[in-house]
Amino acid sequence: MGRDKPRQVKAGVSRRRFVALSAASAALPLIRPYGAWAADTEHVIRIGYVSPRSGNLGFFGEGDEYLLAQSRNALKNGLRIGEKTYKIEFLDRDSQSDPARAGQLAKSLISDDKINFMLVVSTPEVVNPVADVCEAAGVPCVSTVEPWESWYFGRGAKPGQPSPFKWTFHFSFGGAQFAQTYVAGWKLLATNKRVGVMYPNDADGNAVRAFLPDAFKKAGFAVVDPGPFQDGTSDYSTQISTFKRERCEIINALVLPPDFATFWRQAAQQGLIRTVKVAQPAKAGSSPTEINALGRLGYNLCVCAPWNPAFPYKSPVTGLNSTELSEGYEKASGRQTTQQLGASMAEFDVGIAALKSATDPLNKASLADAIRNLKTVTTVGPVDFNVGPMPHVIAITRFVGTQYQQTKPGSRWKAVPVVFENSELPDVPVGSKLIPYNERG
């Protein structure tokens, strides 16, 4: 993270050594093999990368160190674009899950580090402030892993009006993808079709509240909404008593990871979970670390997953398929794969594909044009900016339904996310039937 420390050079070079070094240096301009580049910035592309690697959203950045290492290694000989080979530099920064810090980091990367291109991932708290800074500064920016509605409308765009964004682009899922995957999964079990929803008073919660409940009702489900609440709430007795009274057999929550852990432990203490057949956190639940921290309460939780090791797609940057990406990460880190691993890898896939498509990758307008018309395949599947809710600004990615199912004794991990629903991505194989939450044994 940050810049490499300068190497210490010993004083006192012998005359013979000096002559040898001078001769070698003189020959360098005559040798331009693939992977060589100018010593100045003419053939260097500096890419900023901002993500949450600590704080409440730190689960999203668990795999970043591995992904950055893989991407840097894959591009160590440079990136061939047209007739030139460019050195690629990633300047990665941790937002610490703080929106203000995310914006400050973006400003510093642009003004101090002179980046050419920005990549940013995971949640409105990180993505939106970085995108806003890039839009104001005229720096191309690509983001992912945030519902497109909270990225688009949450940054001031208006329904029915042209996009106000010239430099910022987003590929991710949206409300329709959540609704499709949720409803398709719920229909796999016999329930009373009563859904208790937990949507906070934040960018994500307010965005999904505008459309998800209506989508559930149209699909034949009754929605019980106790109302918005503040992030960091410590007592969820009101919500739990409402869900119990209304006999909700499905719980759908879009909350911060620590908040879901608090809510779900209280739900267990107050007896709610005994009658719950489907429990689905979003934003929370993206990492097995969270699930394991809940102990047995984590088994059979379901999530909409933007990626899973079962995905059949390969990263064009690293050349690794999803299984190889997962196994490599687990071997290198000693930690269990998260669904964010492949989702963040797709950010690098899209970023590098955009650079390769640009007529001049160091010209910001040329790069923005390349993103606007980009069509590629990533670890999460196809990404096409030519179509979508706002063509040339937003590209749609899709979910599968996964469930954290308890593994057999002696397994390396306590629970693994198994695909049980694939209506949005039929290329992804289903690994198991959906198990009712309250049948954890």
N, C-alpha and C positions, 0 to 999 in steps of 0.2 A: 504494500500500500504506500502511496507516496513515491518519492523519487529514490533511486538507489543512492547509497552513500558514495561520494567520490573515492576512487581508489588511490591509495597512498603510493607515490612513486619515489623510489630511492634516488638520492642525489649521487652524482659521481658516475657518469657513464663513461666507459673506456672509449678511446679514439676508434678502435676497431668496431665496437658496438655501435658508436655514433654513425660511422660510415655505412654500416650495414642497414641501420634503421633509415638513414637518409635515402639510400638506394631503393629500399622497399617502398618508401613513401612516394618517391618520384614515379615509381611504376604503377601506383594505384589508379591514377586517372585513365591509364590505358587498359585496365582490366575491369570490365563491367559484367561479370557473370550474373545469372539470375540470383536475386537476393542481395545484391550490392546496392547501395544508395549514397546520395551525396552526404557530405559531412554536415552541411547546413540544413535548414528546415525545408528546402525545396521539395524533397521527396520523403517527408515525414508527415504522417497523419496522426494527430494527437486526439484520442477519444476519451472523453470524460465518462465515468461510470459511477452513478450514485445509487446506493441501495441501503436498506436498513440491516445492519449486521449486529446491532446491539439495541437494547431498549425493548419496549413492548412488542415491537414488530421484528425483533432480531431473528425469529425462527425463519423468516423469509430469506435471510442472507446466509443461512448455515452452509450452503454449498458454494458460496461465491469464491472463496480462496481456491478451491479445486477447479472451478470453471475458468477463472482467470488464468491459472497455471496452464490448463489445457489449451486455452485459446492463445496464450502467448507462445507456447511451445509450437503449436500448429502454424503460427505466423512468424516464427523466428527468422525465417529466410526472406521475409517480406511478402507483400501482396502484389501480384502482377495485375496491373490495370492498363489495358491498351499496350503501349510500347514502353511503359515505365514500371519499375518496381519500387514500391513504397514501403518504408519501415512503418510498422504499426505500433504505437505506444498507447497503452491503456493506463489512464490515471484514475484509479478507483478510490472512492471515498465512502465513509460510513455516515449515514444521516443520523444515526443514533435514535431513529424513530421520531425525530423532532422536525416538524415542518419548517420552523424558522431556520434551523441549522441546514436543512436540505437546500433552501433558497440561498443561504450564504455560501454554501459549498459550490453551488452552480455559478454564482457571481465570481467567486475566486477562480474557478476553473476557466472561466471565460476571460476574465480581465488579467489575471496573473499568469495562468498556465497556457493561455492562448490556444485552447483546444479548437479543433475544427468541427467537432461532431460530439453530440451528447447522447448517451444511453442512460436510461433511468428505469427502475423496476419497483413494483410492489406497493400498492395502496395509494389512495389520494394524499395521505399525509406526507408521502415522499415524492410521488410523481408530479402532482399538480404544482407545487411551488417551483420545482426545477423546470417544468415545462413553461411556466409563466416567465421565468427569468430568460429562458432561451428565446421565447417568442419576442420579448422586448429587445433582446440583444441581436436578433437576426441570426441565431445559430441553429442549424438543423438539429432536431431532437426526436428520437424515437423512444416510445415507452410501452410497457406492457404490464399485465397482472393488476388491473384495476377495471371495474365495470366501465364500459365506454361511456355510459351516461354520466357517471360522476366525473369522468375526465372532460367530457365535452360541455355538458350543461353546468357542471360545477366550476368551470373556468369562465363562465359568462356567455357562452353561445346561447342563442335563442331558437326555440322550435320554429320551423318554417322559414328561417332566414339563412342566407349563405353563411358558410363557415367563416369566422373571423380569424382563423389561424393560417398563417403562411409558412411557418417554420417548424411547427410541432405536429407530430404524427403519432398515432396510437394503434396498436394491434392487440386486441384482447376480446374477452367474452363480454356479454351484456345481459340484460334482464331476460331476453328471450331464451338465451342459452341456459341460464339458471332455471327458468320456469320449465323448459322442456325436460331437463335432466331430473329436476325434482319430481315433477308430476309422473314422468315415466317410471321412476323408481318407486314412488308411493303405490302405483297401481299394481306392483308386483306382490303386494301383501293385502290381506283383508283387514281393513281398518274401519273406524267409524267416520273417516274423512274429516275429522276436526283437527285443524292445524293451528298450533300456538306459535306466533311469530315474535321474534326478539330483534327489533331494529332500533339502534341508538340514534341520538340526535347528533349525528356527524355526517360527513359527506357521503359515505357509503350508505348509511342507514336511511338518510333522507332520499337518496337516489332510488333505492330499491322499493321504499315504501310507496313511491308514486306509481309503481306498475306491478310488482310481484303479487300483492294480495288480489288484485283484479284478475290476474292470470290464473291464480289458484281457484278463484270462485268460478271462472268460466269453465274450468276443468271439473267442476262438481264438488269442490272442497269448501267447507266452511272455515272462515278465518277468524281467529281470536287474537286481537292485538291490544295488549295492555297499554300501549302508547310509548312514545319515545322516552329515552332515559339518557343520562350523561355517561360518557366513557369513564371508567374507573369507579362506577357504582359498587358499593360493598355489600348492600343488602337487597336481595331479589325476592323477598317474601311476597311482595305484592304481585309480581308476575307469576310466581309459583302457585300461589293460592288461586289466582284467576285461571290458570291452566288446569288445576285440579278440579275446580268448580265446573268448568266448561268441558271436562272429560276429554282433553286433547290427547290423542294418541300419536300425534306427529308434532315434533318440535323443530322449528326452522329458525336458526339464529345467525345473524351477521354481526359478529362482535369481535373485539380485540381478544387475543389469546388469554391474557390473565383474567379478563372479565368472564369469558366462558367457563374457565376453570372454577371461578368463584360461584357462578350461577349453578353449574352442574353439581358441585359438591353440596350446595344448599338444596338443590332439587332432590338429591339422594337422601339427605337428612330429613327432609319434609315429606318423603314418600311419593313424590311425583313420578320417579323413574319406574316404579313398579308397573305402571299401566302404559308406558310409552313404547310404541312399536318401532318408530323411526325417529332418530335424533340426528339432526344435521347442522353442525356449525359451519360457517363460512368465515373467511379471514382467519378465525381460529380453526384449529384442526388440520392445518396444512403440514404439520411436522409430527412424525412419530414420537419426538421428544415430548411434545405436549400430551400425546395419548398415553405414553408410558408414565408420565407424572401423575395421571389420574388413576393409575392402578387398574383395578377391574372395572371401574366406571368408564374407562376408555374403550373397552372392548365393544364392538358392534356399532360404534359411532360411524356415521356415513358423511362423506363429503363429495362435493362436485370437484373433480380433479382436472386441472388443465393439462396434466401429464402424469404418466405412470410408466414404470419400467416395461409394461406390456405393450406400449405404443410401438408400431412397426416402422416408425420414421427414423431417419439418420440425420445427424448434424452435418451440414455441408462444410462447416468450419473445421471440426475435429475429425470428421469421418467416422465417428462412433455412433453405433445404433443405440437405442434406448437401454437395452440390456447391458451393453458394454459400458455406457455412461454410468449406470447405476452400480455395476460391479466394481468399476474403477474407483468411483467415489468411496464406496464402502471399504475397499482395500486400503486406499490412501488415507482416509480419515478415521477409520474405526467406528464410524457412526452410520446409522441407518439412513438410506435414501429418503429424501423428502420429495413431495410432488412439485416443489418449487425448483428442484434441480433442473429438470428438463424445460420448465417454463422460462427460467432465466437463461438457459443455454440458447433458447430460441431468440432471445434478445441479441445475442452475439451473432447468431445466424442471419437475422434480418439486417443488422448493422453492417456486416461485412458484405452481404449481397447487395446492399444499397451502394456501398463504395465501389464495388466492381461494376455496377450498372451506370455509374455516373460518367459523363463525358470528361469532366475534370473534377476528381474527388476533393480537391483543395479549394474549389470554387463553391461557395455556400449555396448559391442559386442553382448551380448544376446538380449538387447533391440533393437539394430539396426536390428538384424535378425528378430525380431518379427514385426517391422514396415515394413520391406521389403516384408513380406508375409501376411500382415494384410488384412482382409476382414471384414467389419462391416457395420452397418447401423447407420446413424447419423440424426440430425435434417434436413440436406439438402438432405438426401437420401443415397443410397448405396455408399460406398467408398471401392475400391478394388485396392490394390497396385500390384496385380499379373498381371493386364492388364493395358494398357495405352500406350501413346507414347514412354515412357521409362519404361518398366515393372520393378517393384520392386524399383522404384525411384519416379515415378509420378503416381497419381491416378486422374481420371477425374471426376469432378462434373459438373452439368448441370444447365441451366437457365430456367426461364419462363419469358415471356414478361409481364410487369406490366405498368399500367398507373395511374398517380396521378389524380384521378377524383374528382371534387368538390362535397362535400357532401350537403345534404339538410340543410336548415336553422334550427338551434337548435341542430345540431349534435355536438358532443364533439370536433371533429377535422374538420379543414377546407377542407382538401383533404386526401384521402386514396389511397394507391396503390392497384389497382384491377387487378387481373390476366386476361389478354385478349388472351394470346397465350401460349400453353403448349406442343408443338410438341416434345420438348426434355424430358419433364417429364409428360407424359399423366396421371399419377396418381393424379396430382394436378388439382383440378376443375377450370374451367374457370368461372369468375364471371361477365364478361361484354364484350360487343363488344368494339372494338377500336373506339374512337371518334377522328376525325381530329383535330389537334392542333388548327387550325384557326377557329374552331367552338366552341370557349369557351363561346360565348354569351356576 
